[in-house]
Amino acid sequence: MVIILYNMSNKSSQMSALNTMFESSQSIKLLVTSITLAVSTISAPIVMAGMNNYPDKQAAEQSSTVTTQNQQTIVEVATSAGSFNTLTTALKAADLVTTLEGDGPFTVFAPTDEAFATLPEGTLEELLKPENKDELVKILTYHVVAGAVLSTDLEAGKVTTVEGSDVEIQLGSEVKVNDAQVVKADIKASNGVIHVIDKVIIPSK
């Protein structure tokens, strides 16, 4: 009889221990579930915020690029374009770089390297000589108009240049400045605008 009571007591202890383990296991599961839900609740807004901010970041980068480009002066735009090497060389020889890097605004009818190459042989070399600086200044400033005049604002007729004499603007299927054709318009800079022309225009003497 004593042995039977001992066995029953032992079984009761085992059951109590099992119940305690089960309750602990359930508590751990509840704790893990609560932590998982909490992490999910915190992570979701962060992920969504990151996704929502991604287009804004791209837009900001694009805006920064555009702003940087618009901050370049006429001379800097011409230099970086790679097709106005002769023009920038002439501007340096005429000491006009500082002027065209000023506030302006200016409109420049810019001949390309190919346009300068069509000048009679030896003309450019002569113009770049120090003793011919005044003549070079006269020709280059004949390509510049005060104010930023976009192609949409151009009007047919005479326009006074910085040099002092007029150029003739012709509108139609082609836009011309005297006998030079505008081949690319509205290259914007921080201090004005560039219209690319296919010839060097020479003021009358």
C-alpha positions in Angstrom: 0.0 0.0 0.0 2.9 2.3 0.7 4.4 1.6 -2.6 1.1 2.5 -4.4 0.9 5.8 -2.6 4.5 6.6 -3.6 3.8 5.9 -7.2 0.7 8.1 -7.3 2.6 10.9 -5.6 5.4 10.6 -8.1 2.9 10.7 -11.1 1.3 13.8 -9.6 4.7 15.5 -9.5 5.4 14.6 -13.1 2.1 16.0 -14.2 2.7 19.2 -12.3 6.1 19.5 -14.0 4.7 18.9 -17.4 1.9 21.5 -16.9 4.6 24.0 -15.8 6.7 23.3 -18.9 3.6 23.6 -21.1 2.6 26.9 -19.6 6.2 28.2 -20.0 6.2 27.0 -23.6 3.0 28.9 -24.3 4.4 32.1 -22.7 7.5 31.9 -24.8 5.3 31.5 -28.0 3.2 34.4 -27.0 6.3 36.5 -26.3 7.9 35.6 -29.7 4.6 36.4 -31.5 4.4 39.8 -29.8 8.0 40.6 -30.7 7.4 39.5 -34.3 4.3 41.7 -34.6 6.1 44.6 -33.1 9.1 44.3 -35.5 6.7 44.0 -38.4 4.8 47.1 -37.3 8.0 49.1 -37.0 9.6 47.8 -40.2 6.6 48.3 -42.6 6.5 52.2 -42.3 10.3 52.3 -42.7 10.2 50.2 -45.8 7.2 52.1 -47.3 8.9 55.4 -46.4 12.0 54.3 -48.2 10.0 53.2 -51.3 8.1 56.5 -51.3 11.2 58.6 -51.0 13.0 56.8 -53.8 11.4 58.7 -56.7 11.9 61.9 -54.7 15.6 61.1 -54.4 15.8 60.5 -58.2 14.0 63.8 -58.9 16.4 65.6 -56.6 19.4 64.2 -58.3 18.0 65.1 -61.8 17.1 68.6 -60.5 20.7 68.9 -59.2 22.1 68.0 -62.6 19.9 70.5 -64.4 20.8 73.2 -61.9 24.5 72.5 -62.4 24.2 72.8 -66.1 22.3 76.1 -65.9 25.0 77.5 -63.6 27.6 77.3 -66.4 28.3 80.6 -68.1 28.2 81.1 -71.9 32.0 80.6 -72.1 31.8 77.4 -69.9 29.0 76.0 -72.0 30.9 76.7 -75.2 34.1 75.2 -73.8 32.4 72.0 -72.6 30.5 71.5 -75.9 33.7 70.7 -77.8 32.5 72.2 -81.1 33.5 75.9 -80.3 37.2 75.5 -79.7 38.1 78.2 -82.3 35.6 80.6 -80.8 36.9 80.1 -77.3 40.4 80.6 -78.5 39.4 83.8 -80.2 37.6 85.0 -77.1 40.7 84.6 -75.1 42.8 86.4 -77.7 40.3 89.3 -77.6 40.2 89.4 -73.8 36.4 88.9 -74.0 36.2 85.8 -71.7 35.7 87.9 -68.6 33.0 89.9 -70.3 31.0 86.8 -71.4 31.4 85.3 -68.0 29.7 88.4 -66.5 26.1 88.7 -65.4 24.8 89.7 -68.8 22.5 88.5 -69.9 23.8 88.0 -73.5 22.6 86.3 -76.6 25.5 84.8 -78.6 25.3 83.7 -82.2 28.1 81.2 -82.0 30.0 80.0 -85.1 31.2 76.4 -84.9 34.7 75.2 -85.6 33.6 74.3 -89.1 32.2 77.8 -89.6 35.6 79.3 -88.8 37.2 76.8 -91.1 35.3 78.3 -94.1 37.0 81.7 -93.7 39.5 82.5 -96.4 42.9 80.9 -95.8 45.0 82.8 -93.4 42.2 85.1 -92.1 41.9 83.4 -88.7 45.6 83.3 -88.1 45.8 87.1 -88.9 42.9 87.9 -86.6 44.5 86.1 -83.7 47.7 88.2 -83.8 48.0 90.7 -81.0 48.3 93.6 -83.4 44.8 92.7 -84.9 43.1 92.5 -81.5 40.7 95.5 -82.2 39.5 93.9 -85.4 39.0 90.6 -83.6 37.0 92.2 -80.9 34.9 94.0 -83.5 34.0 90.7 -85.2 33.3 88.7 -82.0 31.1 91.4 -80.4 29.2 91.5 -83.7 28.0 88.0 -82.8 26.6 89.2 -79.4 23.3 90.9 -78.6 22.4 92.3 -75.2 19.7 90.3 -73.3 18.7 86.6 -73.4 16.7 86.3 -76.6 15.3 82.8 -77.1 14.2 81.6 -80.6 10.6 82.0 -79.6 11.3 85.7 -79.0 13.2 86.4 -82.2 11.5 88.8 -84.6 12.4 89.4 -88.2 14.3 92.6 -88.8 17.4 94.4 -87.6 18.9 93.8 -84.2 21.7 96.0 -82.7 24.7 94.0 -81.6 27.2 94.8 -78.8 29.6 95.8 -81.5 27.2 98.7 -82.4 26.0 97.8 -85.8 22.9 95.7 -86.8 22.4 92.2 -87.9 19.4 91.1 -90.0 17.2 88.4 -88.6 15.3 86.4 -91.1 12.5 84.0 -90.1 10.9 81.3 -92.2 11.7 77.7 -93.0 15.2 78.6 -91.9 16.3 81.2 -89.3 19.2 83.3 -90.5 21.4 85.9 -89.0 22.6 87.9 -92.0 23.7 85.0 -94.3 24.4 82.5 -91.5 21.9 79.9 -90.7 20.9 79.0 -87.1 21.6 75.3 -86.9 20.8 74.9 -83.2 18.9 77.3 -81.0 18.3 77.9 -77.3 21.4 76.5 -75.6 20.8 78.0 -72.2 23.5 79.3 -69.8 23.5 81.0 -66.4 24.1 84.4 -68.1 22.3 84.1 -71.4 21.7 81.9 -74.4 23.6 80.5 -77.4 22.3 80.1 -80.9 24.7 78.0 -83.1 25.3 79.4 -86.6 27.1 77.8 -89.6 29.1 80.9 -90.7 31.2 83.7 -89.2 29.4 87.0 -89.7 31.5 90.0 -90.5 30.4 93.6 -89.8 30.6 96.1 -92.6 33.6 98.4 -92.4 
